[in-house]
Amino acid sequence: QVQLVESGGGLVQAGGSLKLSCAASGLTFRRYAMGWFRQAPGKEREFVATNSRTGESTYYADSVQGRFTITRDNAKNTVYLQMNSLKPEDTATYYCAASSLASYQSVVPREWQYWGQGTQVTVSS
């Protein structure tokens, strides 16, 4: 049974930082591209950042490029999202996703196989 468990969300002031973690189990982690998506109330789930199986390649949404960094530790079966210079518009539930089939450049949520339960990030102005 595949499980993705996110942690690290919380309330932060604009300009602050948070680091999200996603611990994976029940899969061969190194065979999966990993990604972060987010969903704000009343909006569709959107792509944030993805990471290739080796971690050597990354892909970011324009809205977070230069502020967020995705990394992974294949020895710990964990993917991270370091978020700096946070803005109120970054407020959302952040979801970790995994796929053994989709390219790490896939920005379409339905192409990702497994999802975590989400962690809330709230940025106050």
C-alpha positions as CSV (number, residue, x, y, z in Angstrom):
1,Q,0.0,0.0,0.0
2,V,1.5,3.3,-1.1
3,Q,1.5,6.1,1.4
4,L,2.6,9.7,1.0
5,V,2.6,11.7,4.2
6,E,3.2,15.4,4.1
7,S,4.4,17.5,7.0
8,G,5.8,21.0,7.7
9,G,2.8,23.2,6.9
10,G,1.7,26.1,9.1
11,L,1.1,29.8,9.4
12,V,3.8,32.2,8.4
13,Q,4.1,35.9,7.7
14,A,4.7,37.2,4.2
15,G,8.4,37.0,3.4
16,G,8.9,34.1,5.7
17,S,9.9,30.5,4.9
18,L,8.6,27.0,5.4
19,K,10.0,23.6,4.5
20,L,7.5,20.8,3.6
21,S,8.4,17.2,3.7
22,C,6.8,14.2,2.1
23,A,7.7,10.7,3.4
24,A,6.8,7.9,1.0
25,S,6.3,4.2,1.7
26,G,5.1,1.2,-0.1
27,L,6.9,2.0,-3.3
28,T,10.3,1.8,-4.8
29,F,11.0,5.5,-4.3
30,R,13.8,5.9,-6.8
31,R,11.5,4.7,-9.6
32,Y,9.1,7.6,-9.1
33,A,9.1,11.2,-10.2
34,M,7.9,13.3,-7.3
35,G,6.0,16.5,-7.3
36,W,4.2,19.2,-5.3
37,F,0.9,20.6,-6.2
38,R,-1.4,23.0,-4.3
39,Q,-5.0,23.9,-4.1
40,A,-6.5,27.1,-2.8
41,P,-10.2,27.2,-1.8
42,G,-12.4,27.5,-4.8
43,K,-9.6,26.9,-7.2
44,E,-8.3,23.9,-9.1
45,R,-5.3,22.0,-8.0
46,E,-2.2,23.4,-9.7
47,F,1.4,22.3,-10.3
48,V,4.1,23.8,-8.1
49,A,7.3,21.8,-8.6
50,T,8.5,18.4,-9.7
51,N,11.6,16.4,-9.5
52,S,13.0,13.6,-11.6
53,R,13.7,10.1,-10.3
54,T,17.3,10.8,-9.7
55,G,16.7,14.3,-8.4
56,E,19.0,15.8,-11.1
57,S,16.2,17.5,-13.0
58,T,13.5,19.9,-11.6
59,Y,10.7,21.8,-13.0
60,Y,8.9,24.8,-11.4
61,A,5.8,26.8,-12.0
62,D,6.6,30.3,-13.0
63,S,4.8,31.7,-9.9
64,V,7.3,30.0,-7.6
65,Q,10.5,29.9,-9.7
66,G,13.4,31.4,-7.7
67,R,11.5,31.2,-4.4
68,F,10.8,27.4,-4.0
69,T,13.2,24.5,-4.2
70,I,12.3,20.9,-4.6
71,T,14.8,18.2,-3.5
72,R,14.7,14.6,-2.7
73,D,16.6,12.1,-0.6
74,N,16.3,8.6,-2.1
75,A,17.9,7.0,0.9
76,K,15.2,8.4,3.1
77,N,12.3,8.0,0.6
78,T,11.5,11.7,1.2
79,V,10.9,14.7,-1.0
80,Y,11.1,18.3,0.3
81,L,9.8,21.7,-0.8
82,Q,11.8,24.6,0.6
83,M,9.6,27.7,0.3
84,N,11.2,31.1,0.7
85,S,9.9,34.7,0.3
86,L,6.3,33.4,0.8
87,K,3.4,35.5,-0.4
88,P,-0.2,35.6,0.7
89,E,-1.1,34.1,-2.7
90,D,0.9,31.0,-1.8
91,T,-1.8,30.1,0.8
92,A,-3.2,26.7,-0.1
93,T,-3.2,23.1,0.8
94,Y,0.0,21.5,-0.5
95,Y,-0.1,18.0,-1.8
96,C,2.8,15.6,-2.6
97,A,2.4,13.3,-5.6
98,A,4.3,10.4,-7.1
99,S,4.3,8.8,-10.5
100,S,6.2,6.0,-12.2
101,L,4.6,6.7,-15.5
102,A,4.4,10.5,-16.0
103,S,7.3,12.6,-17.0
104,Y,8.6,14.8,-14.2
105,Q,7.6,17.7,-16.4
106,S,4.0,16.7,-16.3
107,V,1.9,19.5,-14.8
108,V,-1.4,17.7,-15.1
109,P,-2.6,16.3,-11.8
110,R,-4.5,13.4,-13.3
111,E,-1.3,12.0,-14.7
112,W,0.1,11.5,-11.2
113,Q,-0.7,8.1,-9.6
114,Y,-0.4,8.7,-5.9
115,W,-1.3,11.5,-3.6
116,G,-0.8,12.5,0.0
117,Q,-3.5,13.9,2.3
118,G,-2.1,17.5,2.0
119,T,-0.7,20.0,4.5
120,Q,-2.0,23.5,4.9
121,V,0.2,26.5,4.3
122,T,-1.2,29.9,5.3
123,V,0.7,33.1,4.6
124,S,-0.5,36.2,6.3
125,S,0.0,39.7,4.9
